[in-house]
Amino acid sequence: MKKMTLMVCAAAFGLAATAGQDNLLMKFSTPGPDTYADGVTQVADGEFYALVWVKKGATFAGFNADGTVVDAENSALICAVPYAEGAPVCAHCPETVLEIDRVLADAYAGSGTFELHVMDTRAADGKPKGRIADGVNGSGAAATFSLSAGAGTLGEGKSVTAKQGALAATASALPPSIPQPKITSIKVENGIVKLTVQGTSKLLRYGVKSGDEPDDLAPLPVSDAVADGDDFGEIEITVPAEKGGRFFKVGRAGLE
């Protein structure tokens, strides 16, 4: 069992957080298997799960690529934990206990609902990044639930388990500051095309579209051509060369 204590963020409600035995224990987990967007690849050990609060009457608008919530006026990120385990047999979020200050818990409970989301924070090597702030590719809701103000104590708690495996298939939103990538060099060596690209962001993975005509390009599988972005320098993406030559375009890699 994983356990953490949340006694921050009360300032968002203009409240004072204080430790005490009246704090609320919230337990959450998923049964698995939880997967990435292809519905087959199980989330890697160490992948993130995010617990968010959504204002009453609002719909969660998702995450930005930098790990923040898209609609900060109607939602808030409560916590994000790299607790995924069990792949490739049954990747899931183990039972996690979150201790929330009573004042903060009642403010959240009385004004909205909670949602648990599985994340996709994989870098080009397929491994989750160490922080969601380093880049979120996508996410997917695992469970939605509500709490009653004043309900639950340290001895009682609220336990929520998703009913089925979660799917991280919703792409994160791109901040306006994300640049447009540009191919600056194309070289063919030993049957491999090397594309040099500038204008990328460390928040994203980049993939390649290719085809025989510039207006008819299809994305190559991420497994064939993907690279992490770089805020300050150029990156290189390699793709298999094909006879006759092809047109290429680099952009954000798709979810797979």
SVG drawing of the C-alpha trace seen along z (x, -y; Angstrom):
<svg xmlns="http://www.w3.org/2000/svg" viewBox="-24 -33 50 45">
<polyline fill="none" stroke="black" stroke-width="0.4" points="0.0,0.0 1.2,-3.5 0.5,-6.4 0.9,-10.2 -0.3,-13.2 -1.9,-16.2 -2.1,-19.3 -1.4,-22.0 -3.5,-23.9 -5.9,-25.1 -4.9,-28.6 -6.8,-28.1 -10.0,-28.1 -8.8,-30.9 -8.6,-28.3 -6.1,-27.3 -4.9,-23.7 -4.2,-22.1 -3.1,-18.5 -5.4,-16.4 -7.2,-13.2 -10.2,-14.6 -8.3,-14.5 -9.8,-12.4 -8.2,-9.2 -9.0,-8.6 -8.0,-5.3 -7.8,-4.8 -6.7,-2.0 -7.3,-0.4 -7.8,3.3 -5.8,3.2 -4.7,4.0 -4.2,0.3 -2.9,-0.5 -1.6,-3.2 -3.7,-4.4 -3.3,-1.2 -5.3,0.7 -2.6,3.4 0.6,2.0 0.3,2.0 1.5,-1.1 5.1,-0.8 6.1,-0.4 6.5,-3.9 3.9,-5.4 1.8,-8.2 -1.7,-8.3 -3.3,-11.7 -6.1,-12.6 -8.0,-15.7 -10.9,-17.7 -13.6,-19.0 -16.0,-21.8 -19.6,-20.8 -21.4,-21.1 -18.1,-21.2 -16.5,-18.6 -12.8,-17.9 -11.0,-19.5 -7.9,-17.4 -4.2,-18.1 -1.7,-20.3 1.5,-18.8 3.3,-20.4 1.2,-18.4 -1.1,-21.3 -4.9,-21.1 -6.4,-22.8 -9.2,-24.5 -7.7,-25.8 -10.9,-27.7 -13.0,-24.6 -10.5,-21.8 -7.4,-21.2 -4.6,-18.6 -4.6,-17.1 -1.6,-14.8 0.3,-12.8 2.0,-9.6 4.4,-7.3 2.8,-4.2 2.0,-2.0 3.2,1.6 2.5,5.1 3.4,4.8 3.3,6.8 1.0,9.2 -1.6,6.7 -0.4,3.1 -2.4,1.2 -2.4,-1.4 -2.0,0.3 -4.1,-0.8 -2.9,-4.3 -4.0,-6.1 -4.1,-9.9 -4.5,-11.9 -6.2,-15.2 -6.6,-17.9 -10.2,-18.0 -10.8,-21.7 -9.4,-21.2 -11.3,-17.9 -14.6,-19.4 -14.1,-22.3 -13.4,-20.0 -16.2,-17.6 -18.8,-20.3 -18.0,-21.9 -17.2,-19.1 -16.1,-15.6 -12.9,-13.7 -11.5,-11.8 -8.6,-9.4 -6.6,-9.4 -3.9,-7.1 -1.2,-9.1 1.2,-8.5 4.5,-10.2 6.7,-8.1 9.9,-9.5 11.2,-8.2 12.8,-5.2 9.4,-4.1 10.1,-4.7 8.0,-7.1 9.6,-10.4 10.3,-11.3 7.8,-14.2 4.6,-15.0 6.0,-18.5 8.6,-17.1 5.8,-16.1 2.5,-14.4 1.6,-12.7 -2.0,-11.7 -4.3,-10.5 -7.5,-8.6 -10.1,-8.6 -10.1,-5.5 -12.8,-6.5 -15.1,-9.4 -16.4,-9.7 -17.7,-12.2 -17.4,-12.7 -19.8,-14.1 -18.5,-17.0 -17.7,-15.8 -17.7,-12.2 -14.8,-9.9 -12.0,-10.2 -8.5,-8.8 -10.1,-5.6 -12.7,-5.3 -11.7,-6.7 -13.2,-6.6 -12.1,-3.7 -12.5,-4.0 -11.5,-1.3 -12.0,-1.7 -14.3,0.9 -12.1,1.8 -8.7,1.1 -8.0,-2.5 -6.9,-3.6 -4.6,-6.6 -6.0,-7.6 -6.7,-11.4 -3.9,-13.5 -2.7,-16.4 -3.3,-19.9 -0.4,-22.0 0.5,-25.3 0.7,-28.3 4.4,-28.5 5.1,-25.2 7.2,-26.0 6.6,-24.6 9.3,-22.0 11.3,-22.4 13.5,-19.9 16.8,-21.5 18.7,-18.6 18.0,-15.2 20.8,-12.7 20.7,-9.1 23.3,-6.7 23.4,-2.9 19.7,-2.6 18.7,-5.0 17.3,-8.5 18.5,-11.0 16.3,-14.0 17.7,-16.9 15.0,-19.0 15.0,-22.4 12.2,-24.1 11.1,-21.3 10.0,-21.2 11.3,-18.9 7.6,-18.3 6.9,-16.3 7.9,-13.3 8.3,-13.9 7.4,-11.5 7.4,-11.5 4.8,-11.4 6.0,-10.3 4.7,-9.6 5.3,-9.8 3.4,-13.1 3.7,-16.1 0.0,-16.3 -0.5,-12.6 1.6,-11.8 0.9,-9.0 2.4,-8.8 5.1,-6.2 4.7,-4.0 6.2,-5.6 8.3,-2.4 10.0,-3.2 10.6,-6.9 10.5,-8.9 12.7,-11.3 12.4,-13.5 12.2,-17.2 14.9,-19.7 14.2,-23.3 17.6,-24.5 19.1,-22.4 18.4,-20.3 17.2,-16.7 17.7,-13.8 15.1,-11.3 16.0,-8.3 13.6,-6.4 14.1,-3.5 15.0,-4.7 12.8,-3.6 13.6,-3.5 12.5,-6.4 12.7,-8.9 9.9,-10.2 8.6,-13.4 8.8,-13.9 7.1,-16.0 7.9,-16.1 5.4,-16.8 4.2,-15.6 4.2,-11.8 0.9,-10.2 -0.4,-8.1 0.2,-4.4"/>
</svg>
